[in-house]
Amino acid sequence: MEVTLAQSAGFCFGVKRAVNMVYEEIQKDNTPIYTYGPIIHNEEVVREMKNQGVTVIDSLEDLDRYERGTMIIRSHGISRAEHETIENAGFRIVDATCPFVLKIHRLVGEYSRKGYHVIIVGNEQHPEVQGIRGWVDNAPVTVIGTIEEAKGFFLNSGEKACIVSQTTFNYKKFKDLVEIIDKKGYDIIVLNTICNATEERQTEARKIARQSDAMIVIGDKHSSNTQKLFEICKSECENTYYIQTSNDMDYSKLRSVNHVGITAGASTPNNIIEEVSKNVRNEL
């Protein structure tokens, strides 16, 4: 009986940086501390921060209700307009946006100012994608997340396009969608902005799932990168479980299993991964 824990499981650079920035502010600042939206997509981490006095603000329409203090920008980033609204309201801003996301903000700003139609490959409802849209400068912008949307997308005559991606998007799916658009013969520039850590995590998860009789994917239900991991693992290993904490797993289901693989999303704390891993080994 074997248990394989993915080396890439757990906090990525951007998430670790954002979480550390919040705790640094908790330690040094006596003023109120807020995050605009959850700092990362993990309920356990956000709950722990709330217990230490951090308030999550979900809507900028409510800013006047709060005492002025420090506003920490979530790792997913926000739009230029949102940033200006927070600043103009008198809050001190600490920007915990992942540097890889900030790079996309700069790219879409640069290419939109050159007249490119910006195409964002990703989930239109995801806060990272919504933030990226908000840095496009007076140019058309389209979000594409499915094969149907890629097939139905058309540029106007003479238009050129710049394609970027949500950092946590499925790399294989990104290539498939770009290929569909490219075959239309348009003048396009493709910038693969999927984070290297995401690609490595997805590649490792696929390999482990292919070799396993059961696969456990750990992460918040709202985490885009964890959802992608689950899709990848499920395609390789039918017996794949998506859990948020150890309490969500019925370990008795693993008693007849020879090889269990474990991976986790970029917003999953190490203590949860270690607890799941320990319980799997105890069951086996």
N, C-alpha and C positions, 0 to 999 in steps of 0.2 A: 504493500500500500504506500502510495506516494502523495505528498502535498507539494505543489509548486507555487510559490508566491512570486509574482512579477516584481522584478527589481525596480521597475518604473512606477509601481503603485504609490499613490499618495500625493502629497502637496507638490505642485510644480513650483518653479522659481517665482512666477508672478503671484501666485496665491500665498506662498510663504512670505514674500515681501510685503504684501498687503496686510496680512494678519500681524506680522511683526510691527508694521507702522501703527496699527491701532493700539497695540499694547505699549508701544513707546509713548504714544500720546496719553494713555491712561496713567503711565508712571510719572510724566512730567507736567501735566496740565491740570490746573484746578478749575478751569472753565468747563462748561458743558461740552461733551463730545458727542457728535452725531455722525452717522454714515448715511449717505444718500442711497437708499436701497440697501439690501444686505451686502456686506463687504465681499462675501463670496457665497456661492450657492451650497451652503451646508448649514442646516438648521441647528445642529449641535454646537457648532462654532459660534453662530450668531447668538444663540441662547446664552452661552457662557459670557460673551461680551456684554449682553444686556444685564447680566447679573453683576457686572463690574461697572455699570452706570452708563454704558453706551446706548444711545437712543437711535433707532432706525427711523428715518424720515422717508416715506414712500412717495410723497407728492410735494412738489415745490409750491403748490398753491397754499400749503399749510405753514409756510416759513414764518409768517408773522406771529404765529402762536408760540414760537420758541424763543427762549432767551438766546442772545447772540453768543456764539462760542466757536468751536472748531468743527468744520464739516470735512469729513474724510470721503473722498471720491472712491467708489467701489472699484475693484480690480477690473471689471468689465468696461469701465470708461463711461463717459456721458457726452452729450452733444455740446457744441460751442455755446448754443443758446442757454442750455441748463447751467453751464459753468458761469456764464455772465450773470445769470439770475441770482445764483448763490453769492457771487462776489458782490454784486450791487446791493444785496440785502444786508451786507455787513458782516458776513461770516468769514473767519480765517479758513482758508482752504488748504488741506493736505491732500495731494493727488496720489492715490495709491493705484491708479490705472496701470495695468501690466505694460511694461515697456514695449512689448511686441504689439499690443493693441495701439499704443501711442504711435508706433511706426505706421500703422494702417491709416490713422487719422491724418498724418502728414502726407502720405501717398495720395489719398483721395482728394485732399485739398490741393495738392500740386497738380494732379492730372485734370481735375475738374476746372481749375483755372486755365488750363491749356485747351479747354473745350472738349474734353473727353466725356462720353457718356459712362458713368461709373456703374459697374455691375458688381454687386456684393453677393457672393455665393454663401448662403447661410440660412438660418432660421429667422424670418422677418420679425418674430415676436421676441427674440432674444435681446436682452439689454445691450450686449456688445454690438450687435448689428444696428440697433436703434441709435447707439452712440456714434457708430461709424457714419451712418447716414447724415448725422448732424454736423459733419465736417466737410461735406461736399459743398463747393462754392458755386452757386448759380449755374448748375449744370444738371442734366437729367440723371436720375439715379434709379436703378432697378435692383430688387432683391430676388434672387433665384435660389430655390432650395430643392426643387424636384425636377425629374426628367421632363414631366409635362410642361413645367414652366420654362425650361430651357428650349424645348421644341417650339413653344408658342411665343418666344421672344424674337423681336425683329428690330433692327436699327433703321432709322430713316436714311434716305439716300445721302451719301457723303459723310455720314456720322462715323466716328471712330470710338472705340470703347476700351476702357481699362477694367480688367477683371481682378478683383481681390477676393479673399475668403475670410470668413469668420475663423479665428485662430484654432477653434476646437472642432472644425468640420471634418467629416470622414474624408481622408485623403483620396481613397479610390473613387468615392462618389464625386469629389471635386474634379478629378481628372475626367470622369465620364461626362459631367455637365459642360466642362470647358470644350471637350471634343465635339459635343453636339453644336455648340455655338460656333466653334471654329469652322465646322463643315459648311456653314452658311456663307463662307467666303468674305467675312467682314474684316476690316482693318482693326485688329485687336492687340492689346498688350496684356499678357497674362502675368500677374504677380502672385506667386504662391505664398500667401501670408499665413498658411497653417503653421502653427508653432512646431518647431522640431521635436519638442518634448511630446506633443500630441501624436505626431507621426510615429515616434519610437514606442509610445505607450500602446497605440493601436496595433502596430506590427507585432510587438511582444505578446499582446493579449491574443491575437489571432493564432500565433504559433502555439501558445500554451493551451488554448481551447481545443485546437486540432488534436492535441496529444492527450486530452483529458476525458474522463468519463463523466465528470461533473465540473461545472465552472461557477464560481461565485464572483459577482461583480458588486463592489461596495461603493456607494455614493448617494448623494442626495437625489431625490426624485426630480428636482428642478434643474439638476446639473446637466447641461448639454453634452459635455464631453463624456460623462458617465453613461448617458443614454446611447451615445455612439458606440462606446465600449460594449455595452450590452448587445446592441444589434450585431456587432462584429462577432462576439463570442457565441451568440445564439445561432449565427449562420454556420459556425464550425462545430458547435457542441449543443445538441438539442436540450440537454439537461443543464441549462444555465439559469442561475438564480440572481435576481437583482434585489439587493437589500441595502438599507440605509444604516442600520446598526446591527450588532450581533443578535439583538432580541428579535429581529425580523426573520431569522433563519431557523428552520426546523432541521437540526443537525442529524436527527434520526434517519432522514432521507439519504444520508451518505454511508450508511452502514454496509451496504453491499457494493460500494464503489471502490475501485482499485486506485484510481488516480484523480485527485481533486486539484483544480487550478484556481488561483485567487488573484484578482487584480482589483484596482480601485481607481476612482476618478481623481482628478487633480485637486479637488477640494476636500478630500477625505483625510481626516487627521490620523496620524500614526497609531494612536492608542486604540482607535476602532479597528484598524487593520490588524493590529497585534492581537486584539481580543478574539476576532473572528478566526484568525490563523490558529491560535491556541485551542479554541473550542473544536475546530475541525480535527486537529491532531489528537485531542482527547477522545473524540468520537471514534477515530480510526484505531 
